[in-house]
């Protein structure tokens, strides 16, 4: 393998390891701004497409108030149905962090895809 290909492979592996091992950013610094940027125009205070409002969603998932809304967000973002194709899309990183954060928070209270798999 030529030297520059090996260097690229090592750098890529180091970046992936760093990203995987770093803690997810706090909800107030990442999750809320992403939801505001990408979701609020269709799921905000004035308009709630699909009867889903996100302007008042509680980021304290363990608090229990908005578990079903978070599960719906996780489902739709994970499968790529939201945002719709004709709307601004999250970056790959935004989508991955959003899905990972929601999954992790739901898992803490025995909900979400990993918790369901364990129950089966």
N, C-alpha and C positions, 0 to 999 in steps of 0.2 A: 504494500500500500504506500503510495507516495506520501512524503512527509506532511504536505499541506492537508491531505485527506485525513490523516491520522490526527493532526492538530484540531481539525474541525470536529471530528468524531469525539475527541476528548472534551473539547469545549462544550459541545452539545450535551454530552453526558453530565458534565459538571453543572450546566444550567438546569437541566431536568432534575437533577438531584437537589439542587438548591431550591428550586420552585416547589418540589414535592415536600421538602423538609421544613420549609418556612410556614409559619402559622398564617392562617387566613387573616386578612385585615379585619379590624372591627367593623361591625355592621354599619355603624354611623359614618365610617370613612369610605366604605366601598359599596355595600349592598344598597343602602338607601339612595345614594347618588345615581347608581345604575338604574334602579327602579324608577326614579324620578325622570332620568334622561330618556329611557327607552319605553316606559310603560304608562306614565302619567297622562299623556294626551288622550289615551283611549280608556284608561282605567283610573281616572282621577276623581276629584271632587265633583266636577261638572258633568263628566261623561263616564258611564260604567258599562262598556260593552261586555256582553255576556254576564251581566249582573255582577261583575267583579270590580270592586273598588280597592285601590292600593294606597290611596293618599293617607289613610289612617291606620295602615297595617302595623301591628306591634312587632318589633324586631326581637322581642323577648319571646321566642317560640315556646320555651319551656313554661311560660306564663299561661299557655293554653288558650288564650282568647282567639287566636287566628290560625290555629293548626291547620284547619281545612283549607284556608286560603293559601298557606305556604305549601301544602301538599299539591294543590292545583298549579301553583306557580312552578314547582319543581317538575311536575309532569309535563307541562306545556313547554318549558324552556329545555328540558332534557331531550324531548323528541323533536325539538326544532319547530314546533307549531307557533311559538311566540318568540319574538314578535313576528307578525305576518311577513311574508316575502316582500311586500311592497312598502314596508316600513324600515327605518334604520335598524340595522342588526347589531347585536353586541359583538365585540371582538371575540376571538376564540378564548382568550384569557378571561374576559368578563364572563362569558358563558360558563367556562370551567369553574371559576371561583364561585359564581352564584350557585351552580348546581352542588358543588362540594360543600359550601357553607350551609345551604338549606338541608342537604342530606345529613350532614354532621349534627346540626341542631335538632333535627327530627329524631335522629338515632339516639340522642341523649335522653329522649323521653319515650323510647320504645316504638317510635313511628318511622315512616319512611321506607324506602326500598330495601335497605340492608336489614332492618328490623323485621320486615315481612318475610324476607328470605330465611332468616334464622328461625322463624316460627314454623315454616313449612317442613 
